[in-house]
Amino acid sequence: MKSMNVIVKNKEGLHTRPASLIMQCACEFSADVQLIVQDEVVNAKSIMSLIGVSAIQGSEVTIVADGEDEDAALSHLADLFDRGFDED
């Protein structure tokens, strides 16, 4: 199991579109992937769980991946956050 902290960079925070991108990215990997935001742990492969996350611009999010391709999952998801979900 590995984890990485990232910052929400896009102006609108985690809303429906970024949640969908996170889910799509996480589903590309066999590893279990979770996001932790302010002590709330959600399944990154569940759009319903992700939509309920309240993370505004500047929020710190911990990505946790556990499985065979956990390194790749962390890398791809961190890149998605770093790019601001291509919104800016």
HTML snippet that shows the backbone in 3Dmol.js (N, CA, C, O; Angstrom):
<script src="https://3Dmol.org/build/3Dmol-min.js"></script>
<div id="view" style="width:600px;height:400px;position:relative"></div>
<script>
const pdb = `
ATOM      1  N   MET A   1       0.854  -1.174   0.000  1.00  0.00           N
ATOM      2  CA  MET A   1       0.000   0.000   0.000  1.00  0.00           C
ATOM      3  C   MET A   1       0.898   1.234   0.000  1.00  0.00           C
ATOM      4  O   MET A   1       1.870   1.321   0.751  1.00  0.00           O
ATOM      5  N   LYS A   2       0.545   2.181  -0.861  1.00  0.00           N
ATOM      6  CA  LYS A   2       1.292   3.433  -0.948  1.00  0.00           C
ATOM      7  C   LYS A   2       0.303   4.589  -0.970  1.00  0.00           C
ATOM      8  O   LYS A   2      -0.858   4.432  -1.349  1.00  0.00           O
ATOM      9  N   SER A   3       0.792   5.754  -0.553  1.00  0.00           N
ATOM     10  CA  SER A   3      -0.067   6.940  -0.566  1.00  0.00           C
ATOM     11  C   SER A   3       0.726   8.153  -1.016  1.00  0.00           C
ATOM     12  O   SER A   3       1.957   8.158  -0.997  1.00  0.00           O
ATOM     13  N   MET A   4      -0.002   9.172  -1.419  1.00  0.00           N
ATOM     14  CA  MET A   4       0.597  10.418  -1.884  1.00  0.00           C
ATOM     15  C   MET A   4      -0.372  11.552  -1.599  1.00  0.00           C
ATOM     16  O   MET A   4      -1.580  11.408  -1.786  1.00  0.00           O
ATOM     17  N   ASN A   5       0.159  12.677  -1.147  1.00  0.00           N
ATOM     18  CA  ASN A   5      -0.665  13.862  -0.917  1.00  0.00           C
ATOM     19  C   ASN A   5      -0.625  14.754  -2.145  1.00  0.00           C
ATOM     20  O   ASN A   5       0.435  14.975  -2.732  1.00  0.00           O
ATOM     21  N   VAL A   6      -1.788  15.263  -2.528  1.00  0.00           N
ATOM     22  CA  VAL A   6      -1.918  16.175  -3.662  1.00  0.00           C
ATOM     23  C   VAL A   6      -2.787  17.355  -3.229  1.00  0.00           C
ATOM     24  O   VAL A   6      -3.472  17.296  -2.208  1.00  0.00           O
ATOM     25  N   ILE A   7      -2.747  18.409  -4.012  1.00  0.00           N
ATOM     26  CA  ILE A   7      -3.536  19.605  -3.730  1.00  0.00           C
ATOM     27  C   ILE A   7      -4.543  19.805  -4.864  1.00  0.00           C
ATOM     28  O   ILE A   7      -4.208  19.643  -6.038  1.00  0.00           O
ATOM     29  N   VAL A   8      -5.766  20.155  -4.507  1.00  0.00           N
ATOM     30  CA  VAL A   8      -6.781  20.482  -5.514  1.00  0.00           C
ATOM     31  C   VAL A   8      -6.429  21.859  -6.061  1.00  0.00           C
ATOM     32  O   VAL A   8      -6.454  22.844  -5.323  1.00  0.00           O
ATOM     33  N   LYS A   9      -6.101  21.935  -7.352  1.00  0.00           N
ATOM     34  CA  LYS A   9      -5.626  23.184  -7.943  1.00  0.00           C
ATOM     35  C   LYS A   9      -6.683  23.935  -8.756  1.00  0.00           C
ATOM     36  O   LYS A   9      -6.593  25.153  -8.908  1.00  0.00           O
ATOM     37  N   ASN A  10      -7.670  23.227  -9.272  1.00  0.00           N
ATOM     38  CA  ASN A  10      -8.649  23.906 -10.122  1.00  0.00           C
ATOM     39  C   ASN A  10      -9.574  24.791  -9.286  1.00  0.00           C
ATOM     40  O   ASN A  10      -9.835  24.503  -8.118  1.00  0.00           O
ATOM     41  N   LYS A  11     -10.060  25.859  -9.891  1.00  0.00           N
ATOM     42  CA  LYS A  11     -10.841  26.874  -9.183  1.00  0.00           C
ATOM     43  C   LYS A  11     -12.132  26.347  -8.578  1.00  0.00           C
ATOM     44  O   LYS A  11     -12.537  26.798  -7.507  1.00  0.00           O
ATOM     45  N   GLU A  12     -12.781  25.408  -9.238  1.00  0.00           N
ATOM     46  CA  GLU A  12     -14.080  24.919  -8.787  1.00  0.00           C
ATOM     47  C   GLU A  12     -13.992  23.750  -7.803  1.00  0.00           C
ATOM     48  O   GLU A  12     -15.019  23.304  -7.291  1.00  0.00           O
ATOM     49  N   GLY A  13     -12.795  23.252  -7.532  1.00  0.00           N
ATOM     50  CA  GLY A  13     -12.651  22.130  -6.606  1.00  0.00           C
ATOM     51  C   GLY A  13     -13.163  20.829  -7.217  1.00  0.00           C
ATOM     52  O   GLY A  13     -13.303  20.706  -8.433  1.00  0.00           O
ATOM     53  N   LEU A  14     -13.435  19.874  -6.353  1.00  0.00           N
ATOM     54  CA  LEU A  14     -13.914  18.567  -6.826  1.00  0.00           C
ATOM     55  C   LEU A  14     -15.420  18.619  -7.028  1.00  0.00           C
ATOM     56  O   LEU A  14     -16.190  18.480  -6.078  1.00  0.00           O
ATOM     57  N   HIS A  15     -15.827  18.817  -8.253  1.00  0.00           N
ATOM     58  CA  HIS A  15     -17.240  18.780  -8.612  1.00  0.00           C
ATOM     59  C   HIS A  15     -17.446  17.583  -9.532  1.00  0.00           C
ATOM     60  O   HIS A  15     -16.566  16.725  -9.614  1.00  0.00           O
ATOM     61  N   THR A  16     -18.538  17.500 -10.203  1.00  0.00           N
ATOM     62  CA  THR A  16     -18.907  16.305 -10.977  1.00  0.00           C
ATOM     63  C   THR A  16     -17.893  15.936 -12.053  1.00  0.00           C
ATOM     64  O   THR A  16     -17.538  14.763 -12.176  1.00  0.00           O
ATOM     65  N   ARG A  17     -17.422  16.894 -12.826  1.00  0.00           N
ATOM     66  CA  ARG A  17     -16.491  16.577 -13.906  1.00  0.00           C
ATOM     67  C   ARG A  17     -15.167  16.012 -13.387  1.00  0.00           C
ATOM     68  O   ARG A  17     -14.744  14.959 -13.864  1.00  0.00           O
ATOM     69  N   PRO A  18     -14.488  16.668 -12.424  1.00  0.00           N
ATOM     70  CA  PRO A  18     -13.264  16.079 -11.886  1.00  0.00           C
ATOM     71  C   PRO A  18     -13.517  14.715 -11.223  1.00  0.00           C
ATOM     72  O   PRO A  18     -12.691  13.808 -11.328  1.00  0.00           O
ATOM     73  N   ALA A  19     -14.648  14.576 -10.549  1.00  0.00           N
ATOM     74  CA  ALA A  19     -14.974  13.285  -9.926  1.00  0.00           C
ATOM     75  C   ALA A  19     -15.052  12.189 -10.982  1.00  0.00           C
ATOM     76  O   ALA A  19     -14.580  11.073 -10.764  1.00  0.00           O
ATOM     77  N   SER A  20     -15.645  12.511 -12.120  1.00  0.00           N
ATOM     78  CA  SER A  20     -15.749  11.548 -13.212  1.00  0.00           C
ATOM     79  C   SER A  20     -14.369  11.198 -13.765  1.00  0.00           C
ATOM     80  O   SER A  20     -14.099  10.035 -14.065  1.00  0.00           O
ATOM     81  N   LEU A  21     -13.501  12.190 -13.901  1.00  0.00           N
ATOM     82  CA  LEU A  21     -12.146  11.940 -14.399  1.00  0.00           C
ATOM     83  C   LEU A  21     -11.342  11.085 -13.423  1.00  0.00           C
ATOM     84  O   LEU A  21     -10.600  10.193 -13.833  1.00  0.00           O
ATOM     85  N   ILE A  22     -11.495  11.363 -12.138  1.00  0.00           N
ATOM     86  CA  ILE A  22     -10.808  10.565 -11.110  1.00  0.00           C
ATOM     87  C   ILE A  22     -11.272   9.117 -11.187  1.00  0.00           C
ATOM     88  O   ILE A  22     -10.452   8.199 -11.187  1.00  0.00           O
ATOM     89  N   MET A  23     -12.583   8.910 -11.254  1.00  0.00           N
ATOM     90  CA  MET A  23     -13.135   7.562 -11.320  1.00  0.00           C
ATOM     91  C   MET A  23     -12.631   6.838 -12.563  1.00  0.00           C
ATOM     92  O   MET A  23     -12.198   5.690 -12.472  1.00  0.00           O
ATOM     93  N   GLN A  24     -12.681   7.487 -13.718  1.00  0.00           N
ATOM     94  CA  GLN A  24     -12.230   6.856 -14.953  1.00  0.00           C
ATOM     95  C   GLN A  24     -10.759   6.454 -14.852  1.00  0.00           C
ATOM     96  O   GLN A  24     -10.379   5.360 -15.267  1.00  0.00           O
ATOM     97  N   CYS A  25      -9.950   7.329 -14.308  1.00  0.00           N
ATOM     98  CA  CYS A  25      -8.527   7.047 -14.160  1.00  0.00           C
ATOM     99  C   CYS A  25      -8.308   5.889 -13.186  1.00  0.00           C
ATOM    100  O   CYS A  25      -7.550   4.967 -13.484  1.00  0.00           O
ATOM    101  N   ALA A  26      -8.960   5.931 -12.036  1.00  0.00           N
ATOM    102  CA  ALA A  26      -8.793   4.887 -11.022  1.00  0.00           C
ATOM    103  C   ALA A  26      -9.235   3.525 -11.546  1.00  0.00           C
ATOM    104  O   ALA A  26      -8.637   2.503 -11.209  1.00  0.00           O
ATOM    105  N   CYS A  27     -10.271   3.509 -12.360  1.00  0.00           N
ATOM    106  CA  CYS A  27     -10.799   2.243 -12.888  1.00  0.00           C
ATOM    107  C   CYS A  27      -9.881   1.600 -13.922  1.00  0.00           C
ATOM    108  O   CYS A  27     -10.075   0.439 -14.281  1.00  0.00           O
ATOM    109  N   GLU A  28      -8.888   2.334 -14.402  1.00  0.00           N
ATOM    110  CA  GLU A  28      -7.929   1.773 -15.347  1.00  0.00           C
ATOM    111  C   GLU A  28      -6.949   0.821 -14.665  1.00  0.00           C
ATOM    112  O   GLU A  28      -6.209   0.104 -15.339  1.00  0.00           O
ATOM    113  N   PHE A  29      -6.941   0.813 -13.354  1.00  0.00           N
ATOM    114  CA  PHE A  29      -5.957   0.031 -12.597  1.00  0.00           C
ATOM    115  C   PHE A  29      -6.649  -1.020 -11.733  1.00  0.00           C
ATOM    116  O   PHE A  29      -7.783  -0.838 -11.289  1.00  0.00           O
ATOM    117  N   SER A  30      -5.939  -2.116 -11.508  1.00  0.00           N
ATOM    118  CA  SER A  30      -6.508  -3.178 -10.677  1.00  0.00           C
ATOM    119  C   SER A  30      -6.377  -2.863  -9.186  1.00  0.00           C
ATOM    120  O   SER A  30      -7.092  -3.438  -8.367  1.00  0.00           O
ATOM    121  N   ALA A  31      -5.477  -1.961  -8.835  1.00  0.00           N
ATOM    122  CA  ALA A  31      -5.270  -1.594  -7.430  1.00  0.00           C
ATOM    123  C   ALA A  31      -6.536  -0.974  -6.844  1.00  0.00           C
ATOM    124  O   ALA A  31      -7.293  -0.302  -7.544  1.00  0.00           O
ATOM    125  N   ASP A  32      -6.753  -1.208  -5.558  1.00  0.00           N
ATOM    126  CA  ASP A  32      -7.809  -0.505  -4.837  1.00  0.00           C
ATOM    127  C   ASP A  32      -7.319   0.924  -4.633  1.00  0.00           C
ATOM    128  O   ASP A  32      -6.181   1.136  -4.214  1.00  0.00           O
ATOM    129  N   VAL A  33      -8.167   1.902  -4.927  1.00  0.00           N
ATOM    130  CA  VAL A  33      -7.769   3.304  -4.820  1.00  0.00           C
ATOM    131  C   VAL A  33      -8.805   4.051  -3.984  1.00  0.00           C
ATOM    132  O   VAL A  33     -10.010   3.965  -4.224  1.00  0.00           O
ATOM    133  N   GLN A  34      -8.300   4.779  -3.002  1.00  0.00           N
ATOM    134  CA  GLN A  34      -9.164   5.588  -2.151  1.00  0.00           C
ATOM    135  C   GLN A  34      -8.623   7.007  -2.081  1.00  0.00           C
ATOM    136  O   GLN A  34      -7.427   7.242  -2.255  1.00  0.00           O
ATOM    137  N   LEU A  35      -9.517   7.943  -1.825  1.00  0.00           N
ATOM    138  CA  LEU A  35      -9.127   9.321  -1.548  1.00  0.00           C
ATOM    139  C   LEU A  35      -9.497   9.627  -0.108  1.00  0.00           C
ATOM    140  O   LEU A  35     -10.544   9.205   0.383  1.00  0.00           O
ATOM    141  N   ILE A  36      -8.633  10.361   0.556  1.00  0.00           N
ATOM    142  CA  ILE A  36      -8.912  10.800   1.920  1.00  0.00           C
ATOM    143  C   ILE A  36      -8.915  12.324   1.912  1.00  0.00           C
ATOM    144  O   ILE A  36      -7.924  12.965   1.564  1.00  0.00           O
ATOM    145  N   VAL A  37     -10.058  12.888   2.307  1.00  0.00           N
ATOM    146  CA  VAL A  37     -10.222  14.341   2.376  1.00  0.00           C
ATOM    147  C   VAL A  37     -10.804  14.661   3.744  1.00  0.00           C
ATOM    148  O   VAL A  37     -11.922  14.253   4.059  1.00  0.00           O
ATOM    149  N   GLN A  38     -10.055  15.384   4.549  1.00  0.00           N
ATOM    150  CA  GLN A  38     -10.515  15.771   5.886  1.00  0.00           C
ATOM    151  C   GLN A  38     -11.096  14.586   6.660  1.00  0.00           C
ATOM    152  O   GLN A  38     -12.235  14.656   7.121  1.00  0.00           O
ATOM    153  N   ASP A  39     -10.361  13.538   6.806  1.00  0.00           N
ATOM    154  CA  ASP A  39     -10.754  12.335   7.556  1.00  0.00           C
ATOM    155  C   ASP A  39     -11.873  11.539   6.900  1.00  0.00           C
ATOM    156  O   ASP A  39     -12.329  10.549   7.473  1.00  0.00           O
ATOM    157  N   GLU A  40     -12.328  11.936   5.724  1.00  0.00           N
ATOM    158  CA  GLU A  40     -13.354  11.187   4.998  1.00  0.00           C
ATOM    159  C   GLU A  40     -12.651  10.320   3.953  1.00  0.00           C
ATOM    160  O   GLU A  40     -11.911  10.828   3.111  1.00  0.00           O
ATOM    161  N   VAL A  41     -12.888   9.011   4.014  1.00  0.00           N
ATOM    162  CA  VAL A  41     -12.273   8.063   3.085  1.00  0.00           C
ATOM    163  C   VAL A  41     -13.332   7.608   2.088  1.00  0.00           C
ATOM    164  O   VAL A  41     -14.402   7.132   2.468  1.00  0.00           O
ATOM    165  N   VAL A  42     -13.007   7.769   0.776  1.00  0.00           N
ATOM    166  CA  VAL A  42     -13.971   7.370  -0.251  1.00  0.00           C
ATOM    167  C   VAL A  42     -13.285   6.501  -1.300  1.00  0.00           C
ATOM    168  O   VAL A  42     -12.084   6.618  -1.542  1.00  0.00           O
ATOM    169  N   ASN A  43     -14.067   5.641  -1.908  1.00  0.00           N
ATOM    170  CA  ASN A  43     -13.614   4.771  -2.982  1.00  0.00           C
ATOM    171  C   ASN A  43     -13.492   5.600  -4.259  1.00  0.00           C
ATOM    172  O   ASN A  43     -14.476   6.173  -4.728  1.00  0.00           O
ATOM    173  N   ALA A  44     -12.273   5.664  -4.824  1.00  0.00           N
ATOM    174  CA  ALA A  44     -12.042   6.469  -6.017  1.00  0.00           C
ATOM    175  C   ALA A  44     -12.643   5.842  -7.269  1.00  0.00           C
ATOM    176  O   ALA A  44     -12.658   6.472  -8.326  1.00  0.00           O
ATOM    177  N   LYS A  45     -13.131   4.627  -7.166  1.00  0.00           N
ATOM    178  CA  LYS A  45     -13.753   3.965  -8.310  1.00  0.00           C
ATOM    179  C   LYS A  45     -15.276   4.071  -8.265  1.00  0.00           C
ATOM    180  O   LYS A  45     -15.970   3.450  -9.071  1.00  0.00           O
ATOM    181  N   SER A  46     -15.792   4.855  -7.326  1.00  0.00           N
ATOM    182  CA  SER A  46     -17.236   5.037  -7.172  1.00  0.00           C
ATOM    183  C   SER A  46     -17.604   6.495  -7.390  1.00  0.00           C
ATOM    184  O   SER A  46     -17.262   7.352  -6.575  1.00  0.00           O
ATOM    185  N   ILE A  47     -18.293   6.781  -8.478  1.00  0.00           N
ATOM    186  CA  ILE A  47     -18.671   8.159  -8.786  1.00  0.00           C
ATOM    187  C   ILE A  47     -19.556   8.748  -7.689  1.00  0.00           C
ATOM    188  O   ILE A  47     -19.432   9.929  -7.363  1.00  0.00           O
ATOM    189  N   MET A  48     -20.437   7.945  -7.125  1.00  0.00           N
ATOM    190  CA  MET A  48     -21.324   8.448  -6.067  1.00  0.00           C
ATOM    191  C   MET A  48     -20.534   8.854  -4.823  1.00  0.00           C
ATOM    192  O   MET A  48     -20.849   9.859  -4.186  1.00  0.00           O
ATOM    193  N   SER A  49     -19.518   8.079  -4.482  1.00  0.00           N
ATOM    194  CA  SER A  49     -18.676   8.434  -3.338  1.00  0.00           C
ATOM    195  C   SER A  49     -17.891   9.707  -3.607  1.00  0.00           C
ATOM    196  O   SER A  49     -17.771  10.568  -2.735  1.00  0.00           O
ATOM    197  N   LEU A  50     -17.358   9.822  -4.815  1.00  0.00           N
ATOM    198  CA  LEU A  50     -16.544  10.986  -5.159  1.00  0.00           C
ATOM    199  C   LEU A  50     -17.356  12.275  -5.217  1.00  0.00           C
ATOM    200  O   LEU A  50     -16.871  13.335  -4.820  1.00  0.00           O
ATOM    201  N   ILE A  51     -18.574  12.191  -5.706  1.00  0.00           N
ATOM    202  CA  ILE A  51     -19.412  13.391  -5.812  1.00  0.00           C
ATOM    203  C   ILE A  51     -19.702  13.965  -4.424  1.00  0.00           C
ATOM    204  O   ILE A  51     -19.889  15.173  -4.279  1.00  0.00           O
ATOM    205  N   GLY A  52     -19.740  13.120  -3.428  1.00  0.00           N
ATOM    206  CA  GLY A  52     -20.020  13.571  -2.071  1.00  0.00           C
ATOM    207  C   GLY A  52     -18.846  14.215  -1.359  1.00  0.00           C
ATOM    208  O   GLY A  52     -19.007  14.745  -0.260  1.00  0.00           O
ATOM    209  N   VAL A  53     -17.665  14.179  -1.967  1.00  0.00           N
ATOM    210  CA  VAL A  53     -16.468  14.746  -1.331  1.00  0.00           C
ATOM    211  C   VAL A  53     -16.498  16.266  -1.449  1.00  0.00           C
ATOM    212  O   VAL A  53     -16.758  16.814  -2.520  1.00  0.00           O
ATOM    213  N   SER A  54     -16.233  16.924  -0.355  1.00  0.00           N
ATOM    214  CA  SER A  54     -16.180  18.381  -0.347  1.00  0.00           C
ATOM    215  C   SER A  54     -14.721  18.813  -0.302  1.00  0.00           C
ATOM    216  O   SER A  54     -14.098  18.833   0.760  1.00  0.00           O
ATOM    217  N   ALA A  55     -14.185  19.158  -1.470  1.00  0.00           N
ATOM    218  CA  ALA A  55     -12.797  19.611  -1.545  1.00  0.00           C
ATOM    219  C   ALA A  55     -12.728  20.829  -2.458  1.00  0.00           C
ATOM    220  O   ALA A  55     -12.967  20.735  -3.662  1.00  0.00           O
ATOM    221  N   ILE A  56     -12.402  21.961  -1.872  1.00  0.00           N
ATOM    222  CA  ILE A  56     -12.299  23.199  -2.637  1.00  0.00           C
ATOM    223  C   ILE A  56     -10.859  23.405  -3.095  1.00  0.00           C
ATOM    224  O   ILE A  56      -9.959  22.658  -2.710  1.00  0.00           O
ATOM    225  N   GLN A  57     -10.656  24.425  -3.918  1.00  0.00           N
ATOM    226  CA  GLN A  57      -9.313  24.748  -4.373  1.00  0.00           C
ATOM    227  C   GLN A  57      -8.410  24.941  -3.162  1.00  0.00           C
ATOM    228  O   GLN A  57      -8.767  25.651  -2.222  1.00  0.00           O
ATOM    229  N   GLY A  58      -7.241  24.309  -3.185  1.00  0.00           N
ATOM    230  CA  GLY A  58      -6.293  24.397  -2.089  1.00  0.00           C
ATOM    231  C   GLY A  58      -6.399  23.274  -1.075  1.00  0.00           C
ATOM    232  O   GLY A  58      -5.527  23.139  -0.216  1.00  0.00           O
ATOM    233  N   SER A  59      -7.440  22.467  -1.154  1.00  0.00           N
ATOM    234  CA  SER A  59      -7.603  21.344  -0.233  1.00  0.00           C
ATOM    235  C   SER A  59      -6.533  20.289  -0.477  1.00  0.00           C
ATOM    236  O   SER A  59      -6.140  20.039  -1.616  1.00  0.00           O
ATOM    237  N   GLU A  60      -6.071  19.677   0.601  1.00  0.00           N
ATOM    238  CA  GLU A  60      -5.128  18.569   0.485  1.00  0.00           C
ATOM    239  C   GLU A  60      -5.905  17.260   0.436  1.00  0.00           C
ATOM    240  O   GLU A  60      -6.815  17.035   1.235  1.00  0.00           O
ATOM    241  N   VAL A  61      -5.540  16.409  -0.500  1.00  0.00           N
ATOM    242  CA  VAL A  61      -6.175  15.110  -0.687  1.00  0.00           C
ATOM    243  C   VAL A  61      -5.079  14.054  -0.632  1.00  0.00           C
ATOM    244  O   VAL A  61      -4.024  14.216  -1.245  1.00  0.00           O
ATOM    245  N   THR A  62      -5.325  12.985   0.092  1.00  0.00           N
ATOM    246  CA  THR A  62      -4.396  11.857   0.111  1.00  0.00           C
ATOM    247  C   THR A  62      -4.956  10.767  -0.786  1.00  0.00           C
ATOM    248  O   THR A  62      -6.095  10.333  -0.616  1.00  0.00           O
ATOM    249  N   ILE A  63      -4.157  10.333  -1.732  1.00  0.00           N
ATOM    250  CA  ILE A  63      -4.519   9.221  -2.607  1.00  0.00           C
ATOM    251  C   ILE A  63      -3.839   7.984  -2.036  1.00  0.00           C
ATOM    252  O   ILE A  63      -2.631   7.985  -1.800  1.00  0.00           O
ATOM    253  N   VAL A  64      -4.619   6.929  -1.814  1.00  0.00           N
ATOM    254  CA  VAL A  64      -4.083   5.676  -1.298  1.00  0.00           C
ATOM    255  C   VAL A  64      -4.369   4.593  -2.327  1.00  0.00           C
ATOM    256  O   VAL A  64      -5.509   4.416  -2.757  1.00  0.00           O
ATOM    257  N   ALA A  65      -3.323   3.870  -2.719  1.00  0.00           N
ATOM    258  CA  ALA A  65      -3.483   2.787  -3.687  1.00  0.00           C
ATOM    259  C   ALA A  65      -2.864   1.526  -3.110  1.00  0.00           C
ATOM    260  O   ALA A  65      -1.793   1.568  -2.504  1.00  0.00           O
ATOM    261  N   ASP A  66      -3.542   0.411  -3.300  1.00  0.00           N
ATOM    262  CA  ASP A  66      -3.077  -0.866  -2.775  1.00  0.00           C
ATOM    263  C   ASP A  66      -3.311  -1.941  -3.824  1.00  0.00           C
ATOM    264  O   ASP A  66      -4.453  -2.276  -4.137  1.00  0.00           O
ATOM    265  N   GLY A  67      -2.232  -2.474  -4.362  1.00  0.00           N
ATOM    266  CA  GLY A  67      -2.369  -3.533  -5.356  1.00  0.00           C
ATOM    267  C   GLY A  67      -1.175  -3.582  -6.284  1.00  0.00           C
ATOM    268  O   GLY A  67      -0.212  -2.827  -6.145  1.00  0.00           O
ATOM    269  N   GLU A  68      -1.268  -4.477  -7.217  1.00  0.00           N
ATOM    270  CA  GLU A  68      -0.177  -4.765  -8.138  1.00  0.00           C
ATOM    271  C   GLU A  68       0.329  -3.532  -8.892  1.00  0.00           C
ATOM    272  O   GLU A  68       1.536  -3.371  -9.070  1.00  0.00           O
ATOM    273  N   ASP A  69      -0.565  -2.680  -9.326  1.00  0.00           N
ATOM    274  CA  ASP A  69      -0.177  -1.502 -10.110  1.00  0.00           C
ATOM    275  C   ASP A  69      -0.389  -0.194  -9.337  1.00  0.00           C
ATOM    276  O   ASP A  69      -0.751   0.830  -9.916  1.00  0.00           O
ATOM    277  N   GLU A  70      -0.158  -0.247  -8.027  1.00  0.00           N
ATOM    278  CA  GLU A  70      -0.392   0.917  -7.173  1.00  0.00           C
ATOM    279  C   GLU A  70       0.485   2.112  -7.554  1.00  0.00           C
ATOM    280  O   GLU A  70       0.029   3.254  -7.486  1.00  0.00           O
ATOM    281  N   ASP A  71       1.724   1.869  -7.948  1.00  0.00           N
ATOM    282  CA  ASP A  71       2.604   2.983  -8.320  1.00  0.00           C
ATOM    283  C   ASP A  71       2.071   3.729  -9.539  1.00  0.00           C
ATOM    284  O   ASP A  71       2.052   4.959  -9.563  1.00  0.00           O
ATOM    285  N   ALA A  72       1.646   2.989 -10.531  1.00  0.00           N
ATOM    286  CA  ALA A  72       1.098   3.609 -11.749  1.00  0.00           C
ATOM    287  C   ALA A  72      -0.190   4.357 -11.435  1.00  0.00           C
ATOM    288  O   ALA A  72      -0.411   5.454 -11.949  1.00  0.00           O
ATOM    289  N   ALA A  73      -1.038   3.775 -10.597  1.00  0.00           N
ATOM    290  CA  ALA A  73      -2.293   4.429 -10.227  1.00  0.00           C
ATOM    291  C   ALA A  73      -2.013   5.758  -9.528  1.00  0.00           C
ATOM    292  O   ALA A  73      -2.623   6.775  -9.860  1.00  0.00           O
ATOM    293  N   LEU A  74      -1.096   5.755  -8.566  1.00  0.00           N
ATOM    294  CA  LEU A  74      -0.753   6.988  -7.858  1.00  0.00           C
ATOM    295  C   LEU A  74      -0.200   8.032  -8.818  1.00  0.00           C
ATOM    296  O   LEU A  74      -0.582   9.201  -8.758  1.00  0.00           O
ATOM    297  N   SER A  75       0.685   7.616  -9.690  1.00  0.00           N
ATOM    298  CA  SER A  75       1.311   8.536 -10.630  1.00  0.00           C
ATOM    299  C   SER A  75       0.293   9.194 -11.553  1.00  0.00           C
ATOM    300  O   SER A  75       0.316  10.410 -11.740  1.00  0.00           O
ATOM    301  N   HIS A  76      -0.599   8.396 -12.129  1.00  0.00           N
ATOM    302  CA  HIS A  76      -1.596   8.932 -13.055  1.00  0.00           C
ATOM    303  C   HIS A  76      -2.599   9.854 -12.349  1.00  0.00           C
ATOM    304  O   HIS A  76      -2.963  10.903 -12.883  1.00  0.00           O
ATOM    305  N   LEU A  77      -3.039   9.465 -11.164  1.00  0.00           N
ATOM    306  CA  LEU A  77      -3.986  10.303 -10.431  1.00  0.00           C
ATOM    307  C   LEU A  77      -3.337  11.600  -9.956  1.00  0.00           C
ATOM    308  O   LEU A  77      -3.960  12.661 -10.006  1.00  0.00           O
ATOM    309  N   ALA A  78      -2.090  11.520  -9.497  1.00  0.00           N
ATOM    310  CA  ALA A  78      -1.385  12.727  -9.065  1.00  0.00           C
ATOM    311  C   ALA A  78      -1.223  13.691 -10.236  1.00  0.00           C
ATOM    312  O   ALA A  78      -1.347  14.904 -10.065  1.00  0.00           O
ATOM    313  N   ASP A  79      -0.949  13.159 -11.419  1.00  0.00           N
ATOM    314  CA  ASP A  79      -0.821  13.991 -12.611  1.00  0.00           C
ATOM    315  C   ASP A  79      -2.146  14.685 -12.938  1.00  0.00           C
ATOM    316  O   ASP A  79      -2.163  15.853 -13.325  1.00  0.00           O
ATOM    317  N   LEU A  80      -3.237  13.967 -12.779  1.00  0.00           N
ATOM    318  CA  LEU A  80      -4.562  14.528 -13.031  1.00  0.00           C
ATOM    319  C   LEU A  80      -4.829  15.720 -12.098  1.00  0.00           C
ATOM    320  O   LEU A  80      -5.309  16.765 -12.536  1.00  0.00           O
ATOM    321  N   PHE A  81      -4.512  15.548 -10.812  1.00  0.00           N
ATOM    322  CA  PHE A  81      -4.669  16.648  -9.854  1.00  0.00           C
ATOM    323  C   PHE A  81      -3.734  17.800 -10.202  1.00  0.00           C
ATOM    324  O   PHE A  81      -4.133  18.964 -10.161  1.00  0.00           O
ATOM    325  N   ASP A  82      -2.482  17.472 -10.545  1.00  0.00           N
ATOM    326  CA  ASP A  82      -1.488  18.496 -10.851  1.00  0.00           C
ATOM    327  C   ASP A  82      -1.897  19.343 -12.049  1.00  0.00           C
ATOM    328  O   ASP A  82      -1.608  20.539 -12.090  1.00  0.00           O
ATOM    329  N   ARG A  83      -2.562  18.736 -13.016  1.00  0.00           N
ATOM    330  CA  ARG A  83      -3.030  19.453 -14.215  1.00  0.00           C
ATOM    331  C   ARG A  83      -4.310  20.245 -13.934  1.00  0.00           C
ATOM    332  O   ARG A  83      -4.830  20.913 -14.828  1.00  0.00           O
ATOM    333  N   GLY A  84      -4.811  20.178 -12.726  1.00  0.00           N
ATOM    334  CA  GLY A  84      -6.063  20.880 -12.409  1.00  0.00           C
ATOM    335  C   GLY A  84      -7.240  20.337 -13.182  1.00  0.00           C
ATOM    336  O   GLY A  84      -8.184  21.064 -13.490  1.00  0.00           O
ATOM    337  N   PHE A  85      -7.180  19.024 -13.502  1.00  0.00           N
ATOM    338  CA  PHE A  85      -8.242  18.348 -14.250  1.00  0.00           C
ATOM    339  C   PHE A  85      -8.462  19.014 -15.608  1.00  0.00           C
ATOM    340  O   PHE A  85      -9.548  18.944 -16.184  1.00  0.00           O
ATOM    341  N   ASP A  86      -7.400  19.664 -16.107  1.00  0.00           N
ATOM    342  CA  ASP A  86      -7.413  20.337 -17.412  1.00  0.00           C
ATOM    343  C   ASP A  86      -8.520  21.393 -17.517  1.00  0.00           C
ATOM    344  O   ASP A  86      -9.049  21.639 -18.601  1.00  0.00           O
ATOM    345  N   GLU A  87      -8.863  22.012 -16.383  1.00  0.00           N
ATOM    346  CA  GLU A  87      -9.915  23.032 -16.373  1.00  0.00           C
ATOM    347  C   GLU A  87      -9.392  24.448 -16.483  1.00  0.00           C
ATOM    348  O   GLU A  87     -10.120  25.343 -16.912  1.00  0.00           O
ATOM    349  N   ASP A  88      -8.154  24.666 -16.106  1.00  0.00           N
ATOM    350  CA  ASP A  88      -7.648  26.049 -16.083  1.00  0.00           C
ATOM    351  C   ASP A  88      -6.842  26.356 -17.316  1.00  0.00           C
ATOM    352  O   ASP A  88      -6.341  27.470 -17.464  1.00  0.00           O
TER     353      ASP A  88
END
`;
const viewer = $3Dmol.createViewer("view");
viewer.addModel(pdb, "pdb");
viewer.setStyle({}, {cartoon: {color: "spectrum"}});
viewer.zoomTo();
viewer.render();
</script>
